[in-house]
């Protein structure tokens, strides 16, 4: 699905996708040569606003972001209360 396949509202909230590839060298059984396998995938990052909205839309309450200065973890942490 691409951004053009989405409604205007959904397209505005669509994550930015980033293709990536990972090469994994593995030694053959005879130890004389190597095989390289390439795995391709797409990942994306959600904005804080998008993730907050998704959690709220799913019924989670008490949405709160904890900053790295507060938690001493290197990135923000989102906590919520589950729907009842």
C-alpha positions in Angstrom: 0.0 0.0 0.0 1.4 3.4 -0.9 0.4 6.8 0.3 -1.7 7.3 -2.8 -3.8 4.2 -1.9 -4.9 5.9 1.4 -7.6 8.3 2.2 -6.3 11.9 2.6 -6.6 11.6 6.4 -4.9 8.3 6.5 -2.2 9.5 4.1 -1.4 12.4 6.4 -0.9 9.9 9.2 1.0 7.3 7.2 4.5 6.6 8.4 7.6 7.4 6.4 8.9 4.1 5.1 12.6 3.3 4.7 13.7 0.3 2.7 16.8 -1.4 4.0 18.9 -4.5 3.3 21.1 -6.6 5.5 23.9 -8.8 4.2 24.8 -11.8 6.3 28.0 -13.6 5.5 28.0 -17.3 6.5 30.8 -19.8 6.1 30.2 -22.9 4.0 30.5 -26.3 5.6 33.9 -26.9 4.1 35.3 -23.6 5.5 36.8 -22.7 2.2 34.2 -20.2 1.0 31.5 -17.8 2.2 27.9 -17.3 1.2 26.2 -13.9 1.5 22.5 -13.8 2.0 20.7 -10.5 1.5 17.5 -9.9 3.4 15.3 -6.9 2.4 12.7 -5.3 4.5 11.0 -2.0 5.1 10.8 -0.2 8.4 9.3 3.1 9.4 9.3 5.4 12.3 6.1 6.8 13.7 6.0 10.3 15.0 5.0 10.9 18.6 1.8 12.5 17.5 0.9 9.4 15.3 1.7 6.9 18.1 -0.3 8.9 20.6 -3.3 9.1 18.2 -3.1 5.3 17.4 -3.1 4.5 21.2 -6.0 6.9 21.8 -7.9 5.5 18.8 -7.4 1.9 20.2 -9.1 3.0 23.4 -6.0 3.4 25.6 -6.2 6.2 28.3 -3.8 8.2 30.4 -1.4 8.4 27.5 1.9 9.8 28.9 5.4 10.3 27.4 8.4 9.9 29.7 11.4 11.8 28.6 15.0 10.5 28.6 15.9 13.1 31.2 13.2 11.6 33.5 13.9 7.9 32.8 17.7 7.9 31.9 16.8 5.7 28.9 18.1 7.0 25.6 14.6 7.5 24.0 11.2 8.5 25.1 8.9 5.9 26.6 5.1 5.9 26.1 2.9 4.5 28.8 -0.9 4.2 28.8 -3.7 2.4 30.6 -5.4 -0.4 28.8 -9.1 -0.2 27.8 -11.4 -1.8 30.3 
